[in-house]
Amino acid sequence: MYSLKSYNFDLPEERIAQSPMENRDESRLLLLKRGTGLVSHFYFKDVIDLLQKGDLLVVNNTKVIPARLKGKKETGGKVEVLIIDYTQGLVKETEAFEKESYFQCDCLVKASKSPRQGARLFFEYGLEAVVIENKGSVCEIRFKGYKNFLGILNKIGDIPLPPYIKRDHGKALDSDKEQYQTVYAEKEGAVAAPTAGLHFTESLLKDLSGKGIEIVNITLHVGYGTFVPVRVKDIRDHKIHSEYFFVSEDAAKKINRAKDEGRRVITVGTTSMRTLEYLADKDGKIKAGKGMCDIFIYPGYTFKCVDAMITNFHLPESTLVMLVSAFAGRKNILKAYETAVKEKYRFFSYGDAMLIE
């Protein structure tokens, strides 16, 4: 179960969703029973009948920032910069940084030639940048000229869609700016969406609350590392990316009360799952706090807090497939995925959903 090849499966390219459903909650929903591996087929809006009164639903309220920038090099050549770790800049940001009006973080740079250390880059509205270090696959870049860096990103940046969603010239559609966000997105900082949450509508959330299902917000700013492939043969040798999280005292109190009362804790997405399991003690209780989450969950892991989860269908050989395999069993997941392919479910970020309970 530790071999990377154990998490591979055949996926026809046409099963990769390129756009969301017109109505978010009309995507399909596969129900997988952990104990038996049995699957059933629903629509996402049926989740209101599948969840129980008293369940506690944990959602990730991170908001995707427009992290893709197009500019020019000193030579006049085109350059495209993708911020892959915005929260790295947030952690580094101090009063001195703000006074000097710069923001520094890791980025992917697409250009005819990889920029050298000290190279200057120029963008719209007078935003400038300098390459602090070329690390080979990524560059550490310092952006200068604006104290409110997020404000200028919102003016000139594009939403950074995953590489498997194809757009003309790689540019996101105007509709992506809204559709690649959850309806409860609030805390800006992610460079990828917590996509399991894309299926919820405001009316569905209202109906869930009306049924007596408690909804709790936490924050984990999804980094680009979620798309980085595993390149080791033994998955135990993989080093997972770190992502910034925040869980309030109120959220922790509600989660712990649900555990005390024997109510189910259900996470929406792998990001919520990783955050709660990172913070949970041996009894499944959560401590409020903030920091960097770097837990890698794969088969053999003992879950302490989460009882069920809503998730999308993930990439072959990805850490996300390993996480759901740890939760539901590798054979159960691969069999469910095989069924989903046969039943023409839509995969990945804009695709359909799975409820594992």
N, C-alpha and C positions, 0 to 999 in steps of 0.2 A: 504493500500500500504506500510505500515511500518512493516508488519509481515514478518519474515524471510521466512516462508513457501510460501509466495506469489512469491518467486523467485526460486522455485524448478520446475524441469521438468524432464521427463523420458528421459534418454540417454542410449541406448544400448552400452555396453563396446566396441563393434566392431567399433563404430563410432569415437572412440578416435584415432587420427592419431599417429602412432608410427614412421613415417619417412616422410620427405617432398616429394613433387613431384620432379621428376627428373629435370624438367624444372620449375623453381620457378613460372613463370607467367602463367603456364598452370593449376594452381589450379583453383577451381571454385569460382565464385563471385555471391553472392546473393544481388540484389539491393532492398532496402527497402525504400519506400516513407513514410516519417514521417507523413504527413498530412492524408493519406488515409489508410496506412498499407498495400498497394499493394506490392507484391514481383514479381521480374523478375529474370531470371537465365542467367548468363553469365560465361565466363572464365575471369580470372584476367587480362589477356592481353587486354581485351575489355575495361578496365578502360580508355584507351586513347580516346575512343569514348564517354564515359559517362561523363568525365570531360570536362569543357568548357575553351576556350581560355580566359585567364585573371584570372582563378582560382589560388589561392595561396595554395600550398601544404606544410604542416609543418611536417617534419620528425624528429625523435629522433635519433641522431647519436651516442648514447652510444654504448659501446662495452663490451661484456660479458668477464669477466676474468675467468681464470681456478681456481675456488674457492674451489674445492673439493680436500682435501689432505688426503693421507693415511700414517700413521706412527705407532709408538709404544709407549706404556707407559713405565715407569721405570721398571715395572715388566716383560716387554717383551710382554705383551698382545697387540693385534691389536687395533688400534683406527682410526676412520675416522672423520675428521673435515671438516665441511662445513661453510665457511665464509658467513654469512647472511647479513652483513652490512659493506661492505668494505669502503663505504664512511664515516661511523662513524670514522674509523681510519684516513681517509684523513682530516676530520675536526679537529680531535684531534692532528694531526701530527704538531709538531713545530720544530724549530731548535734544541731544546734540545732533542726531540725524535730522530731526525736524528743523532745527535752526539752520542747518546747512542745506536743507531742501533736497535730500536725496533718498532713494529707496533702493535696496540692494537684495537680489535674490538669484536663484539659479534659473536658467532659461535654456530652451532649445533654440538654436539659431540656424535658419535655412538661408544659405547664400551660395554664390558660385564658388567661393573659397571660404573655409572656416576662418573667422576673424581672429587675429592675433591679440595677445594681451596688449592693452592700451588703445586698441582700435576704437574709434568714435562712431556712433550711430545717431541718425537724425530722424525725427518723426514729426507729425503734424503738431500744430499749436506750440512749437518751440520746445518740445520735449527732446532732450538729448540723453545719450547713454554712453558709457565707456565700459569696455570689457576688462574686468578686474583680473579674471583668470580663465584661461581656456583649459577645461578639464578633459578634453577629448570628446566625450559624448554630449556634454553640456558646458555652458559658459556661465560664470558668475558675472552678473551685469549690474552696474550702478546707474540708475536713472536719476537725472538731475533736472532741476528747473521748476519743480512744483512741490509745494508742501503737501498738497492734497493729491497724492499719487492716484488714489482710487477715482477721484473726480475726473482726472484727465483720461484714465482708462475708459471710463464710461462714455467719454466723448469720441475717442479715436479707436478703441479696441473692438474686436469681434469675439463672439462667443466661441470658445475652443471645443468644437465638436470632436468626439472620438475619431480615430483614424479610419475606422470601418464604416463611418457614415460619409458617403461621397456627395460632394457639392461641386458645382462648376467653379473651377479655379480655386477650390478649397475654401471658398467664402461662405459663411453661414447665411442662411436665408433670414429675412427680417422676422419670419414666424418662429425661427429657432430661438430667438431672444426670449420669447415667452414660453414656448413649448418645452425648452430644455431647462426649465425651472419647475420645481414643485410649487403647488399653490400656497404652501406655507413657508416658502423660502423667505428668510428674513436676515440672517447674519452673513454678510458678504465675506468671501474668502476662498471658496472652492474653485478649482479649475476643471472639475468634472462634476456632473450632477449625481446625487444619490438616487439612482434611476428607479428603484422600486417604488419610490414615492410619487413618480410621475403619473401613476394611475388614479390617484385620488383627486376628487373634485371638492369644491367647498361644500356643495350640497350633500355629498356622500359623508364627509367628515361631520357635518351637522347631524345627519341621520344616525351615524354611529354614536355620537355623544348622546343623542336622544334615547338610544337603546340602553344606555348605561355603560358604554365602553369608555373608559378613561383614556385621554390622549395626552401624552407628555412630550415636550420638546427637549431635545438635547442638540448639541452642535459638534460636528466633526467636519472640518474643512477638507474635502476630498482632494488629494493631490494627483498629479499626473502619473505617479508611481503605480496607480491602480491598473494602468495599461501596459506597464513594463513586463515583458515576458519573463517567465522563469527559465533560466539558461543552465541549470544544473541537473544532472541525472537523478540525484537523490534530493528530494524536495526539502529534506531537513537541513541541507546546506544553503538553502536560499535565504537571503537577507531581505526582509520586507521593508518597505518604505515607512517613514513616520509621518503622522498627520496630527495637526493641532485639534484638540478637543476642549469642550467646556460643558460641564454638567452642573447646574445650579443646585443650591441647597434644597429648593422646593421640589425640583425634579427627582433628586435622590430620595427625598422623604417619601414621595408618592410611590416610587418604585419599591422601596423597602417596605412600605405599608402593604402593598400588593403581595409581596413575598410572605409577610407575616400572616396575611389573611388567606393564603393559599390560592390566590387568584393568578391567572396566567399572565406572564410578562411576554409580550409579542413584539419583536423588533421589525421595523420596516427597513429592510435593506441590510447588507453586510456591514455597512459603516456603523449603524446603530448597534448591531450585534458585537462588532469588535470593540466598540467603546465600553459597552456594559461589561463584557467579559474581562476587559483590561482592568476595570475598576472593581470588579466583584471580589469579595473575600470568599473563604471556603464555604460559607453559609449562603452565598449568593447575594449578600448585601452590598450596596453601592455607597461609595464615599463621593461627595461632591468635590469638584476640583477642576483644574485646567492643566494642560501640558501637552506632551507629544505621545501619541498612541502608536506603538510599534508591535503589537501582538500579532503573531502569525498562527492562525488556527488551521490545523490540518488533522486528518484522521489519527485517533489516539488521544485527542484533546478531551478533557472532561468538562462539560458545560456546567457552570455554577449558577447562572442567573436566568438565562433565557429559556422559555418553554416552547415557543413557536416563532416562526418568522415568515415574513412576506419578502420575496426576492424575485429578481428577473432571471432569465436564462443566460448563462455566462459563457465566456470564451473557453475553448478547449485548453487544457494545461495551464489555466490561470489560477492564481491564489484564491480567487472567488469560488471556482469550482471545488477547490480543495476544502474551503470553509464549509460549503453546503454539504460536501461529502462527509465531513467530520460530524455534521449535525444530523444527517439523515441516513448515513451509510453510503459508501462509494457505489456499491452495486445498485442500491435503490435509486441513487441519483442518475447513474448512467442509463439504467433501464427507463427511468422517467424521461430523460432527455431523448432517448431513442423513440419513445412514444410520442413526445412532443414534435419531433421531426416528421414522423409518419402522419400525425394529425395536423401538420402544417401550421404549427405555432410560429410566432415571430420571435426572433432571438435578439439579445443584447439591449442596448440602452433604450431604444424606442420600441422594443418588443413587448411580448406578453409577460405574464407574471405567474408565480408559483407560491402557494401557501403550504408550508411544511409544518405539520403539527403531529 
